[in-house]
Amino acid sequence: MFAARLIEALGADAVKTAPEDLAVYAFDAYSQALLPSVVVLPSSTRDVAAAVKIANDCGEPIVARGAGTGLCGGAVPAKGGMVLSFARMNRILELDTRNRRARVQPGLVNLDLSRASQPSGLFYAPDPSSQKVCTIGGNCATNAGGPHCLSYGTTVNHVLGLELVDDAGEVFHTSIDDAGYDLTGALVGSEGTLAIICAADVRLMKLPEEVRVWVAAFRDVECASQTVSAIIAAGVVPTALEIMDEIIVKVVEASYQAGYPLDAGAVLLVEYAGFANDMNEYEAAIEKIASENGAISWRAARSQAERDALWAGRKGAAGATGRLAPNYYIQDVCVPRSKLPAALAAVGASARAHELTVGNVFHAGDGNLHPLLMYDKRDCKQVGAVIDAGNEILQACVDLGGTISGEHGIGYEKRDTLSLVFSTEDLAAMARVREVFDPKRVLNPEKIFPAGVSCGEVR
């Protein structure tokens, strides 16, 4: 009945019910899989609205999905129902270079927007490591960041307005220029639990006059982390400050030959973008700080090809760990920059206690850690060890004044950990917001909030 009505409204090509098709949409980059009842590939906002109205009539939950690169199970259909895949809504609807803005569909791949804007001297700043495949809609849902959020901010800082379909299948629009409450800001980062994004108006930025990239090598991650704090304390804010430890550097070099020094205990990747006349001064200042904090070498990328290679290695670090283990679990936690050495010590201690290999690669500039715990999911003992170690790392970072997610979202994986950082009263306030937008909990159910929690129960 449900699938038949969707086929009648949208056509057979837009509706998938075969078991092999459903299996493809049962999981995202988070490994747990749960089958949906049906998958719909809309081609327009009108299609989305029609599908939502039919799902409502049939009492089916609705999960919006981008490219499936999310790491917290945000696109997992936890209660079955309908998955809305935005693979076909992937166009740039308007590229307004004069006003430095664009209107895009949610299925547009992140990097494609910068590629389209580049001939006009513009780019789209948020750049998650998965930017070659992740989509703008998914970025909006999780308020994605990336290496350059230190300087440019996260997705919410670049979204000017949204076109949305609500839980009843009605279309509405938001804009940061609207008077009253900032609904755009509230919806970015809501992980599909408040409304379904069907288009986004985003800010474009002018390409910098010059970009330079440097690599500093250190004997350990503690010295590299101290250098990051010292750089920021000196009033210098590069566009990116990224750290990789010895384990990650070696697998990255084996996979990409990016040019990282193999004799380092950790490397710090520094990027600065700005006016050409300022570059030598900034390089001298940053190199001096690195040297004072124990840098054993300093190298500048001398060409665009060298810069691209260094960034390709950094953004491909997680995949490169396949050389060490068939699977990895990546944590996503934030701590104050001054607490990075303590947080990294906690990560190492937990990995050793559970006899796991861990590699650290992270956005050091804003204290966003991504320890990669490597294991074989065919070994139940290793799976248990990874879960325990991940929880210990999470708690340790909270104890250091940090939080449970930096940029990956809460999704299905971390919903029961919100109580580590929020009180019952905090959760009740958040639940009331969701009740206003989606009182029946049909939009991406069982996400963000602890299992089974409703507004009344939290209260």
Buried (B, 14 or more C-beta within 10 A) or exposed (E): EBBEBBBEBBEEEBBBBEEEEBEEBBBBBBBEEBEBBBBBBBBBBEBBBBBBBBBBEBEBBBBBBBBBBBBBBBBBBBBBBBBBBBEBBBBBBEBEBEEBBBBBBBBBBBBBBBEBBEEBEBBBBBBBBBBBBBBBBBBBBBBBBBBBBBBBBBBBBBBBBBBBBBBEBEBEBBBBEEEEEEBBBBBBBBBBBBBBBBBBBBBBBEBBEEBBBBBBBBBBBBBBBBBBBBBBEEEBEBBBBBBBBBBBBBBBBEBBEBBBBEEBBBBBBBBBBBEEEEBEEBBEBBBBBBBEBBBBBBBBBEEEEBBEBBBBBBBBBBBBBEEBBEBBBBBBBBBBBBBBBBBBEBBBBBBEEBEBBBBBBBBBBBBBBBBBBBBEBEEEEBBEBBBBBBBBBBBBBBBBBBBBBBBBBBBBBBBEBBBBEBEEEEBBBBBEBBBEBBEEBBBBBBBBBBEEBEBEEBE
